[in-house]
């Protein structure tokens, strides 16, 4: 069973700032995420990693990662950033 995807407006804004090629790769990753989350062998190419309780990251493209939450009704994509931005976000305590 696949869950619908919800995306934070800040993530959509960040996607709009990317080049067409980068944006296409990120959107393909989001499509793959909805189809393969919860099936470990299927999502190995996305590099999904558990970061905390119901909190995950996955590869958007070579440089960027999505942070998403596995909520009861959907997968909520709450952040898009590079490795350093993700580390800073997690250190900030926003997801505790």
C-alpha positions as CSV (number, residue, x, y, z in Angstrom):
1,X,0.0,0.0,0.0
2,X,1.4,3.4,-1.0
3,X,0.8,6.6,1.0
4,X,0.1,9.9,-0.7
5,X,2.8,12.5,-0.7
6,X,2.4,15.9,0.9
7,X,5.1,18.6,0.3
8,X,5.8,21.6,2.4
9,X,5.5,24.9,0.5
10,X,9.2,25.7,1.4
11,X,10.3,22.6,-0.4
12,X,8.3,23.5,-3.5
13,X,9.9,26.9,-3.5
14,X,13.4,25.4,-3.3
15,X,12.5,23.0,-6.1
16,X,11.5,26.1,-8.3
17,X,15.0,27.5,-7.7
18,X,16.8,24.5,-9.2
19,X,17.7,24.1,-12.8
20,X,15.3,22.2,-15.0
21,X,17.5,19.1,-15.0
22,X,18.0,19.1,-11.2
23,X,14.3,19.7,-10.6
24,X,13.4,16.7,-12.9
25,X,15.8,14.4,-11.0
26,X,14.3,15.5,-7.6
27,X,10.7,15.0,-8.8
28,X,11.6,11.6,-10.1
29,X,13.0,10.7,-6.7
30,X,9.7,11.8,-5.1
31,X,7.8,9.6,-7.4
32,X,10.0,6.7,-6.6
33,X,9.6,7.5,-2.9
34,X,5.9,7.0,-2.9
35,X,6.1,3.8,-4.9
36,X,8.9,2.2,-2.9
37,X,8.8,3.4,0.7
38,X,8.3,0.5,3.1
39,X,9.8,-2.0,0.7
40,X,13.6,-2.0,1.5
41,X,14.8,-3.7,-1.6
42,X,12.8,-1.4,-3.8
43,X,14.1,1.8,-2.3
44,X,17.8,1.0,-2.0
45,X,18.6,3.4,-4.9
46,X,17.0,6.3,-3.1
47,X,19.4,5.9,-0.1
48,X,16.6,6.2,2.4
49,X,17.9,6.4,6.0
50,X,16.0,6.5,9.2
51,X,17.0,9.6,11.2
52,X,14.6,9.3,14.1
53,X,11.1,8.2,15.1
54,X,9.1,8.4,11.8
55,X,11.8,10.7,10.4
56,X,13.8,9.8,7.2
57,X,16.0,11.3,4.6
58,X,16.3,10.2,1.0
59,X,18.5,11.2,-2.0
60,X,16.9,13.8,-4.3
61,X,19.9,14.0,-6.6
62,X,23.7,13.8,-6.2
63,X,23.9,16.9,-4.0
64,X,20.5,17.2,-2.4
65,X,18.4,15.2,0.1
66,X,14.8,15.3,1.2
67,X,13.8,15.1,4.8
68,X,10.4,13.4,5.2
69,X,8.1,12.1,7.9
70,X,6.1,8.9,7.8
71,X,2.8,10.1,9.1
72,X,-0.3,7.9,9.6
73,X,-2.0,9.3,6.5
74,X,0.8,10.4,4.2
75,X,4.5,10.9,3.7
76,X,5.3,14.5,4.4
77,X,8.3,16.1,2.7
78,X,9.4,18.9,5.0
79,X,12.9,19.9,3.8
80,X,15.2,19.9,0.8
81,X,18.8,20.6,1.2
82,X,22.4,19.5,0.9
83,X,24.3,17.4,3.4
84,X,25.5,20.3,5.5
85,X,22.0,21.9,5.6
86,X,20.5,18.6,6.8
87,X,23.1,18.3,9.5
88,X,22.4,21.8,10.7
89,X,18.7,21.3,10.6
90,X,18.9,18.1,12.7
91,X,21.3,19.9,15.2
92,X,18.8,22.7,15.6
93,X,16.4,20.4,17.3
94,X,13.4,21.1,15.0
95,X,12.6,17.4,14.8
96,X,12.8,16.4,18.4
